Amino acid sequence: MLRSVMTVGGWTMASRVLGLAREMLIAAVLGAGPVADAFFVALKLPNLFRRLFGEGAFNAAFVPAFAGTLAVEGPKVAHTLAERMAAIMTLWLSGLVAIGMVFMPQIMVVLAPGFSADPAKFQLAVELTRITFPYLVLICLTALVSGVLNGLGKFGAAAAAPVFFNILSMASLFLLSPYVATPGHALAWGVTASGVVQLAIVLWAVRRAGMPLRLVHVPRFPPEVRQVLKRMVPGLIGAGVTQLNLTIDIVISSLLPAGAVSYLYFADRVGQLPLGVIGAAVGTALLPLLSRQVRAGEALAAHRSVNRAMEISLALTLPAAGAQLVAAAPIIEALYMRGAFGPEAAAATAAALAAYALGLPAYVLVKVLLTGFFARGDTATPVKVGLLAVGLNLALNLVLTTWLAHVGVALATALSAWFNMLALAVLLARRGQLTLDRRLRRAVPRLLLATLAMAGALLALEQVLFPAPGGMRLAALAVLVGVGMAVYFGAAHLLGGLDVRELARTFRRRRRPT
């Protein structure tokens, strides 16, 4: 599983690094003004549906069903299931997009009610969202085909496709801006174009894997399809709790002073870097593996898989959270503070990043724990926990923003993530489906000590390197990151929380031709 995690994680890291370059470019060009606020809301809506209908609920219901069918009934039956689900998803999402395009002003009143006070900003958000909304169909179909590839044990193409989202977004900002009303319009068109490219890549890959898919034909609803749909409906909430919480963040932040949406967006993008690389990679690799083990009755193997997934997640997430917490200001200054993005915006964004960082380990562990439910066909329990977490997030938002403004939004999201993670862990443990083994119990306190050592080193080094001149900020951040990684991995190895030699052996195996 570690090799699969690193395959997905490597491509996801490339995508996230390009994503940071894209965000740096957007910050320099748009700053944290009304065009940026409108574009980020326009991007949020299709991404929310993508993570609910695509990567979230759909993968939670479809990947275990496809992997189990493939293992027990063979490729032909699994192929039929995939094509039938593709037809249903194409029809359903196309209808949803058509309705959304017509009623976008009404949707925007709900999604960003604060924009109504500024008619020009509200109309711009409606225009940009109408441009980006077809991305929903394209990227959800990409998620479906990626699920097939993951079920076949092919992780590379599906993980590589999002790289083109960032490439085309940056290209559109350079090439289209002179020909459209605002740079926000150029970015919106780049988003939709990237959906076409990503879908084409995974369709090509699944054809090469010997399972070409037709996306458009007459939908059929045999029992196996109805079972996937039945599991998918409650999973819309259970798998998408983080995204629903972030949507609440948008609604609340739209009511705050101008720029709040942008501060939270930029902070979230930095915070999402380890979440996307680690959480998505572990969840993607674990779900089909755990589904096969549960289907085959291999309880001990399933137990080991979950524990190792939690160990990998914490080993990589704890230092990321610690670094974001103690070095939020240098990170934001180095990445974003240039052009239209000034010191005031950098300080506001850094405060939000530190608050988001508090919840980072919980965000990633939720990805792991959800697979324990989804692999067993239980999407209802995460719904109940998810509803409580969403309610808690909303309540905390209303309380914390009174004193902390946009930072309260980020802190509410972090606290509700910890509630979500702990509730899922307790429920799995009560069922006998989660037991922390000796190796994990031994590793966690040692990883925490290594994280504390790293945090101390970063705080000391910050005093030397920052504030840095504009041209040197990225170099200073690179030194900070390099020293932090060296201290953490060295301390974790010496304390016995992480075997660095095992990681090195895994990387060497991945480089060997197969």
Backbone hydrogen bonds, N-H to C=O, Kabsch-Sander energy under -0.5 kcal/mol:
donor,donor_aa,acceptor,acceptor_aa,energy
5,V,1,M,-2.7
6,M,2,L,-2.2
7,T,3,R,-2.0
8,V,4,S,-2.5
9,G,5,V,-3.2
10,G,6,M,-2.6
11,W,7,T,-1.7
12,T,8,V,-2.7
13,M,9,G,-2.7
14,A,10,G,-2.0
15,S,11,W,-2.3
16,R,12,T,-2.9
17,V,13,M,-2.8
18,L,14,A,-2.2
19,G,15,S,-2.3
20,L,16,R,-2.4
21,A,17,V,-1.9
22,R,18,L,-2.4
23,E,19,G,-2.7
24,M,20,L,-2.7
25,L,21,A,-2.0
26,I,22,R,-2.6
27,A,23,E,-2.9
28,A,24,M,-2.1
29,V,25,L,-2.0
30,L,26,I,-3.5
31,G,26,I,-0.8
31,G,27,A,-1.4
33,G,30,L,-1.1
37,D,33,G,-2.4
38,A,34,P,-2.5
39,F,35,V,-2.4
40,F,36,A,-2.5
41,V,37,D,-1.7
42,A,38,A,-2.2
43,L,39,F,-2.1
44,K,40,F,-1.7
45,L,41,V,-1.6
47,N,43,L,-1.5
48,L,44,K,-2.5
49,F,45,L,-2.0
50,R,46,P,-2.3
51,R,47,N,-2.3
52,L,48,L,-1.5
53,F,49,F,-3.0
54,G,49,F,-0.7
54,G,50,R,-1.8
55,E,50,R,-1.6
56,G,50,R,-0.5
56,G,51,R,-0.5
57,A,52,L,-2.4
58,F,52,L,-0.7
59,N,54,G,-1.4
60,A,56,G,-2.3
61,A,57,A,-1.8
62,F,58,F,-3.8
63,V,59,N,-1.4
65,A,61,A,-0.9
66,F,62,F,-3.4
67,A,63,V,-3.0
68,G,64,P,-2.5
69,T,65,A,-2.4
70,L,66,F,-2.7
71,A,67,A,-2.0
72,V,68,G,-2.2
73,E,69,T,-2.6
74,G,69,T,-1.1
74,G,70,L,-0.5
78,A,74,G,-1.8
79,H,75,P,-2.7
80,T,76,K,-1.9
81,L,77,V,-2.1
82,A,78,A,-2.2
83,E,79,H,-2.3
84,R,80,T,-2.2
85,M,81,L,-2.2
86,A,82,A,-2.1
87,A,83,E,-2.1
88,I,84,R,-2.0
89,M,85,M,-2.6
90,T,86,A,-2.5
91,L,87,A,-2.1
92,W,88,I,-2.7
93,L,89,M,-2.7
94,S,90,T,-1.9
95,G,91,L,-1.8
96,L,92,W,-2.0
97,V,93,L,-2.6
98,A,94,S,-2.2
99,I,95,G,-2.3
100,G,96,L,-2.6
101,M,97,V,-2.5
102,V,98,A,-1.5
103,F,99,I,-2.5
104,M,101,M,-0.5
107,I,103,F,-2.2
108,M,104,M,-2.7
109,V,105,P,-1.5
110,V,106,Q,-1.1
111,L,107,I,-2.8
112,A,108,M,-2.8
115,F,112,A,-1.8
116,S,113,P,-1.3
117,A,114,G,-1.1
118,D,115,F,-2.1
122,F,115,F,-0.5
122,F,118,D,-2.6
123,Q,119,P,-2.6
124,L,120,A,-2.1
125,A,121,K,-2.2
126,V,122,F,-2.0
127,E,123,Q,-2.5
128,L,124,L,-2.6
129,T,125,A,-2.1
130,R,126,V,-2.0
131,I,127,E,-1.4
132,T,128,L,-2.0
133,F,129,T,-1.9
135,Y,132,T,-1.6
136,L,133,F,-2.1
137,V,134,P,-0.7
138,L,134,P,-1.6
139,I,135,Y,-2.9
140,C,136,L,-1.9
141,L,137,V,-2.1
142,T,138,L,-1.7
143,A,139,I,-1.9
144,L,140,C,-1.9
145,V,141,L,-2.5
146,S,142,T,-2.5
147,G,143,A,-2.1
148,V,144,L,-1.7
149,L,145,V,-2.2
150,N,146,S,-2.8
151,G,147,G,-2.3
152,L,148,V,-1.6
153,G,150,N,-1.4
154,K,149,L,-3.2
155,F,153,G,-0.7
159,A,155,F,-1.7
160,A,156,G,-2.0
161,A,157,A,-2.0
163,V,160,A,-1.7
164,F,161,A,-1.9
165,F,162,P,-1.0
166,N,162,P,-1.1
167,I,163,V,-1.9
168,L,164,F,-2.4
169,S,165,F,-1.7
170,M,166,N,-2.2
171,A,167,I,-2.3
172,S,168,L,-2.4
173,L,169,S,-1.8
174,F,170,M,-1.6
175,L,171,A,-3.0
176,L,172,S,-2.6
177,S,172,S,-0.8
179,Y,176,L,-2.2
180,V,176,L,-0.7
180,V,177,S,-0.8
185,H,182,T,-0.7
186,A,182,T,-1.4
187,L,183,P,-2.3
188,A,184,G,-2.1
189,W,185,H,-2.2
190,G,186,A,-1.8
191,V,187,L,-1.8
192,T,188,A,-1.6
193,A,189,W,-2.2
194,S,190,G,-2.0
195,G,191,V,-1.2
196,V,192,T,-1.3
197,V,193,A,-1.7
198,Q,194,S,-2.6
199,L,195,G,-2.1
200,A,196,V,-2.0
201,I,197,V,-2.0
202,V,198,Q,-1.9
203,L,199,L,-2.1
204,W,200,A,-2.0
205,A,201,I,-2.0
206,V,202,V,-2.5
207,R,203,L,-1.7
208,R,204,W,-2.0
209,A,205,A,-1.6
210,G,207,R,-1.5
211,M,206,V,-2.4
215,L,213,L,-0.5
217,H,215,L,-0.5
225,V,222,P,-0.7
226,R,222,P,-2.4
227,Q,223,P,-2.2
228,V,224,E,-1.5
229,L,225,V,-2.5
230,K,226,R,-2.6
231,R,227,Q,-2.1
232,M,228,V,-1.9
233,V,229,L,-1.9
235,G,231,R,-1.0
236,L,232,M,-0.9
236,L,233,V,-1.1
237,I,234,P,-1.3
238,G,234,P,-1.9
239,A,235,G,-2.4
241,V,238,G,-0.6
244,L,240,G,-2.7
245,N,241,V,-2.7
246,L,242,T,-2.2
247,T,243,Q,-2.0
248,I,244,L,-2.2
249,D,245,N,-1.9
250,I,246,L,-1.6
251,V,247,T,-2.3
252,I,248,I,-2.8
253,S,249,D,-3.0
254,S,250,I,-2.0
255,L,251,V,-0.5
255,L,252,I,-1.4
256,L,253,S,-1.1
260,A,257,P,-1.8
263,Y,259,G,-2.6
264,L,260,A,-2.3
265,Y,261,V,-2.1
266,F,262,S,-2.8
267,A,263,Y,-2.2
268,D,264,L,-2.6
269,R,265,Y,-2.3
270,V,266,F,-1.6
271,G,267,A,-2.5
272,Q,268,D,-2.7
273,L,269,R,-0.5
273,L,270,V,-1.1
275,L,271,G,-0.9
276,G,272,Q,-3.7
277,V,273,L,-2.3
278,I,274,P,-2.9
279,G,274,P,-0.8
279,G,275,L,-0.8
280,A,275,L,-1.4
281,A,276,G,-0.5
282,V,278,I,-3.0
283,G,279,G,-2.6
284,T,280,A,-2.6
285,A,281,A,-2.2
286,L,282,V,-2.6
287,L,283,G,-2.1
289,L,285,A,-0.9
290,L,286,L,-3.5
291,S,287,L,-2.4
292,R,288,P,-2.0
293,Q,289,L,-2.1
294,V,290,L,-2.7
295,R,291,S,-2.4
296,A,292,R,-2.0
297,G,294,V,-1.2
298,E,293,Q,-2.9
299,A,297,G,-1.5
302,A,298,E,-2.2
303,H,299,A,-2.4
304,R,300,L,-2.3
305,S,301,A,-2.4
306,V,302,A,-2.2
307,N,303,H,-2.0
308,R,304,R,-2.6
309,A,305,S,-2.1
310,M,306,V,-2.4
311,E,307,N,-2.3
312,I,308,R,-2.8
313,S,309,A,-2.3
314,L,310,M,-2.6
315,A,311,E,-2.5
316,L,312,I,-1.5
317,T,313,S,-2.2
318,L,314,L,-2.1
320,A,316,L,-0.7
321,A,317,T,-2.8
322,G,318,L,-2.6
323,A,319,P,-2.5
324,Q,320,A,-2.3
325,L,321,A,-2.0
326,V,322,G,-2.2
327,A,323,A,-2.1
331,I,327,A,-2.1
332,I,328,A,-2.5
333,E,329,A,-2.7
334,A,330,P,-2.4
335,L,331,I,-2.2
336,Y,332,I,-2.8
337,M,332,I,-0.9
337,M,333,E,-0.9
338,R,336,Y,-1.9
340,A,28,A,-1.9
341,F,338,R,-2.1
342,G,340,A,-0.9
346,A,342,G,-2.1
347,A,343,P,-2.5
348,A,344,E,-2.1
349,T,345,A,-2.3
350,A,346,A,-2.5
351,A,347,A,-1.8
352,A,348,A,-1.4
353,L,349,T,-2.3
354,A,350,A,-2.2
355,A,351,A,-1.5
356,Y,352,A,-2.5
357,A,353,L,-2.4
358,L,354,A,-0.9
358,L,355,A,-0.7
359,G,356,Y,-1.5
360,L,357,A,-1.3
363,Y,359,G,-2.4
364,V,360,L,-2.0
365,L,361,P,-2.4
366,V,362,A,-2.2
367,K,363,Y,-1.2
368,V,364,V,-1.3
369,L,365,L,-3.0
370,L,366,V,-2.6
371,T,367,K,-0.8
371,T,368,V,-0.6
372,G,368,V,-0.7
372,G,369,L,-0.9
373,F,369,L,-0.8
373,F,370,L,-1.0
374,F,370,L,-2.8
375,A,371,T,-2.7
376,R,373,F,-0.9
377,G,374,F,-1.9
378,D,373,F,-2.6
379,T,377,G,-0.9
383,V,379,T,-0.7
384,K,380,A,-1.6
385,V,381,T,-2.1
386,G,382,P,-3.0
387,L,383,V,-2.8
388,L,384,K,-1.6
389,A,385,V,-2.3
390,V,386,G,-2.7
391,G,387,L,-2.4
392,L,388,L,-2.5
393,N,389,A,-2.5
394,L,390,V,-2.4
395,A,391,G,-2.3
396,L,392,L,-2.8
397,N,393,N,-2.5
398,L,394,L,-2.2
399,V,395,A,-1.6
400,L,396,L,-3.4
401,T,397,N,-2.1
402,T,399,V,-0.7
403,W,400,L,-1.0
404,L,400,L,-3.1
405,A,401,T,-1.4
407,V,404,L,-1.7
408,G,405,A,-0.8
409,V,405,A,-0.8
410,A,406,H,-1.5
411,L,407,V,-2.4
412,A,408,G,-2.2
413,T,409,V,-1.7
414,A,410,A,-2.0
415,L,411,L,-2.4
416,S,412,A,-2.2
417,A,413,T,-1.6
418,W,414,A,-1.7
419,F,415,L,-1.8
420,N,416,S,-2.3
421,M,417,A,-2.6
422,L,418,W,-2.5
423,A,419,F,-2.3
424,L,420,N,-2.1
425,A,421,M,-2.4
426,V,422,L,-2.4
427,L,423,A,-2.1
428,L,424,L,-2.3
429,A,425,A,-2.3
430,R,426,V,-2.3
431,R,427,L,-1.2
432,G,429,A,-1.3
433,Q,428,L,-2.6
434,L,428,L,-0.7
437,D,435,T,-0.6
441,R,437,D,-2.4
442,R,438,R,-2.2
443,A,439,R,-1.8
444,V,440,L,-2.2
446,R,442,R,-0.7
447,L,443,A,-2.4
448,L,444,V,-2.2
449,L,445,P,-2.0
450,A,446,R,-2.1
451,T,447,L,-2.1
452,L,448,L,-2.2
453,A,449,L,-2.3
454,M,450,A,-2.2
455,A,451,T,-2.6
456,G,452,L,-2.3
457,A,453,A,-1.9
458,L,454,M,-2.5
459,L,455,A,-2.4
460,A,456,G,-1.9
461,L,457,A,-2.3
462,E,458,L,-2.5
463,Q,459,L,-1.0
464,V,460,A,-0.5
464,V,461,L,-1.1
465,L,461,L,-2.3
466,F,462,E,-2.5
472,M,469,P,-1.7
473,R,469,P,-0.8
473,R,470,G,-0.8
476,A,472,M,-2.6
477,L,473,R,-2.4
478,A,474,L,-2.3
479,V,475,A,-2.0
480,L,476,A,-2.3
481,V,477,L,-2.9
482,G,478,A,-2.7
483,V,479,V,-2.7
484,G,480,L,-2.3
485,M,481,V,-2.7
486,A,482,G,-2.2
487,V,483,V,-2.7
488,Y,484,G,-2.6
489,F,485,M,-2.8
490,G,486,A,-2.0
491,A,487,V,-2.7
492,A,488,Y,-3.2
493,H,489,F,-2.0
494,L,490,G,-2.3
495,L,491,A,-2.6
496,G,492,A,-0.7
496,G,493,H,-0.5
497,G,492,A,-2.3
498,L,492,A,-1.4
500,V,498,L,-1.1
502,E,499,D,-0.5
503,L,499,D,-1.5
504,A,500,V,-2.3
505,R,501,R,-2.4
506,T,502,E,-2.0
507,F,503,L,-2.3
508,R,504,A,-2.1
509,R,505,R,-2.1
510,R,506,T,-2.0
511,R,507,F,-1.3
512,R,508,R,-0.8
512,R,509,R,-0.6
